[in-house]
């Protein structure tokens, strides 16, 4: 003989029906319907036939309702984030953005290492260079160092080289169109 699943008496049968009809999210609507049918006295095997849920899951829904109450009947599918919480609070992030816009400590450029050192001082724990680089890119985009200029380079010679290099690196003209053979398709001469 099948056992009946008992629910906590927080909500009446009418209130369960009202919540079932008012639910907008499809999973939640079905869960409220299952609870409503259980409260009306139906067996799990009959509810499983009408809803398509297994008797096991009907029991799980009833268990969650009994443990957490009406607040537990929320679809949590999209509420779990696998992303780590940000290391810096919004005001610390604003302070880092202001610091990155200015000169770096020790006259260096702002690099992942310098941002990680800054964050380590603020947070009181070691921060990896990679995390510093991620925050630097997020705030300011990838910073690039200017190309070094040779001390003995002559500006006129550099311009002349650029002009000749541009002339030499022009794309070649496209090949001329070929006439098609009058003998038909190409065939392979390899032995089979």
matplotlib code that plots the C-alpha trace (Angstrom):
import matplotlib.pyplot as plt

x = [0.0, 1.3, 2.2, 0.8, 3.2, 2.4, 3.2, 3.8, 0.5, 1.9, -0.4, -3.9, -5.0, -6.6, -3.4, -1.3, -3.7, -3.4, 0.4, 0.3, -1.8, 0.2, 3.6, 5.3, 8.4, 7.4, 9.4, 8.0, 4.5, 4.8, 6.2, 3.3, 0.9, 2.5, 2.3, -1.4, -2.2, -0.4, -2.3, -5.6, -4.7, -3.5, -0.8, 2.6, 2.1, -1.1, 0.7, 3.6, 1.3, -0.3, 2.8, 5.6, 7.7, 9.0, 7.8, 11.3, 11.3, 7.8, 9.2, 12.2, 9.9, 7.8, 11.0, 12.3, 8.9, 8.8, 12.4, 12.4, 8.7, 7.2, 10.5, 12.2, 10.0, 12.2, 14.0, 17.7, 19.0, 20.4, 21.3, 24.6, 27.6, 30.8, 32.7, 34.8, 33.8, 35.8, 38.8, 38.4, 35.4, 34.0, 35.8, 39.1, 38.6, 38.0, 41.2, 43.2, 41.7, 42.9, 46.3, 46.8, 46.0, 48.9, 52.6, 53.6, 55.6, 59.3, 59.0, 58.1, 55.2, 52.0, 52.4, 50.6, 53.4, 53.0, 49.2, 49.5, 51.9, 49.4, 46.6, 48.7, 49.4, 45.6, 44.3, 47.1, 47.7, 49.8, 48.2, 49.5, 50.9, 48.2, 45.4, 47.2, 47.3, 43.6, 42.7, 45.0, 43.5, 40.0, 40.7, 42.9, 43.1, 46.4, 49.2, 51.9, 55.4, 56.5, 59.1, 62.6, 64.2, 67.8, 70.0, 72.1, 69.2, 68.9, 65.3, 65.9, 67.3, 64.4, 61.9, 63.8, 63.8, 60.0, 59.4, 61.5, 60.2, 56.6, 57.4, 59.0, 56.2, 53.4, 51.3, 52.0, 49.4, 46.9, 47.8, 46.4, 43.4, 44.2, 42.3, 40.5, 41.6, 39.4, 39.9, 37.4, 37.9, 41.3, 41.8, 44.3, 47.2, 48.0, 47.2, 44.4]
y = [0.0, 3.5, 6.0, 9.5, 12.4, 14.9, 18.6, 21.2, 23.1, 26.6, 27.1, 26.0, 24.0, 27.1, 29.1, 26.4, 26.4, 30.2, 30.1, 27.3, 29.5, 32.7, 31.2, 32.5, 30.2, 26.8, 24.7, 26.6, 26.3, 22.5, 22.3, 24.3, 22.1, 19.0, 20.5, 21.4, 17.9, 16.4, 18.7, 17.5, 13.9, 12.5, 9.8, 10.3, 7.7, 9.4, 12.8, 11.3, 10.1, 13.5, 15.7, 13.5, 13.8, 10.6, 9.6, 10.2, 13.8, 14.4, 13.3, 15.6, 18.6, 17.7, 17.3, 20.7, 22.4, 20.7, 21.8, 25.4, 26.3, 28.4, 30.2, 27.0, 26.7, 29.0, 27.7, 28.0, 26.9, 30.3, 31.7, 29.8, 31.5, 29.7, 33.0, 33.9, 37.0, 40.1, 40.7, 44.4, 46.3, 49.0, 51.8, 49.9, 49.3, 53.0, 53.8, 51.3, 52.9, 56.4, 54.9, 53.3, 56.6, 58.2, 57.3, 53.9, 53.5, 53.5, 55.2, 51.9, 51.3, 49.8, 46.1, 43.0, 42.8, 46.4, 46.1, 42.9, 44.6, 47.5, 45.0, 43.0, 46.1, 47.0, 43.5, 42.5, 39.2, 38.1, 38.5, 36.7, 38.6, 37.0, 38.5, 41.9, 41.7, 40.8, 43.8, 46.1, 44.9, 45.3, 48.9, 50.3, 47.9, 46.3, 48.8, 48.8, 50.2, 52.5, 51.0, 51.9, 54.5, 54.0, 56.9, 57.0, 56.7, 59.3, 60.5, 61.1, 57.6, 56.1, 57.9, 56.8, 53.2, 53.3, 54.6, 52.0, 49.2, 50.3, 50.1, 46.7, 45.2, 46.1, 43.1, 41.5, 41.9, 39.0, 36.2, 36.6, 34.4, 31.1, 29.6, 26.4, 23.2, 22.1, 18.5, 18.5, 17.6, 17.0, 13.3, 11.6, 9.7, 7.7, 4.0, 2.7]
z = [0.0, -0.9, 1.8, 1.6, 1.7, 4.4, 4.0, 6.6, 7.3, 6.4, 3.5, 2.9, -0.2, -1.7, -1.2, -2.8, -5.8, -6.0, -6.0, -8.7, -11.0, -10.2, -10.8, -14.0, -14.1, -15.5, -13.0, -10.0, -11.5, -11.6, -8.1, -6.7, -8.7, -7.1, -3.6, -4.3, -5.4, -2.4, -0.1, -1.7, -0.8, -4.1, -4.1, -5.6, -8.2, -9.5, -9.5, -11.4, -14.1, -14.5, -14.2, -15.7, -12.6, -11.0, -7.6, -6.3, -7.4, -6.1, -2.7, -3.1, -3.8, -0.8, 1.4, 0.3, 1.0, 4.5, 5.2, 3.8, 3.5, 0.7, 0.2, -0.9, -4.0, -6.1, -9.2, -8.3, -11.6, -12.6, -9.2, -8.7, -10.1, -10.6, -10.8, -7.8, -5.9, -6.8, -4.6, -4.5, -3.1, -5.4, -3.6, -3.7, -7.4, -7.9, -6.0, -8.2, -11.3, -10.1, -9.2, -12.6, -14.4, -12.6, -12.4, -11.2, -8.0, -8.4, -11.9, -13.5, -15.9, -14.5, -15.1, -13.7, -11.1, -9.9, -9.8, -7.8, -5.4, -4.9, -4.3, -1.9, 0.2, 0.2, 1.0, 3.3, 1.6, -1.5, -4.9, -8.0, -10.9, -13.2, -11.0, -11.1, -14.9, -15.1, -13.0, -15.1, -18.4, -16.9, -15.8, -18.5, -21.4, -22.3, -21.7, -24.2, -23.8, -26.6, -29.0, -28.1, -30.3, -31.3, -30.2, -33.3, -35.8, -38.5, -39.1, -42.8, -43.3, -41.5, -43.7, -46.9, -45.7, -45.0, -48.6, -50.3, -48.0, -48.9, -52.6, -52.3, -50.2, -52.6, -53.5, -56.9, -59.6, -59.9, -62.4, -65.9, -66.6, -68.5, -71.3, -70.5, -72.1, -75.0, -74.2, -71.2, -67.6, -66.1, -65.3, -63.1, -64.8, -61.6, -61.8, -59.7]

ax = plt.figure().add_subplot(projection="3d")
ax.plot(x, y, z, "-o")
ax.set_aspect("equal")
plt.show()
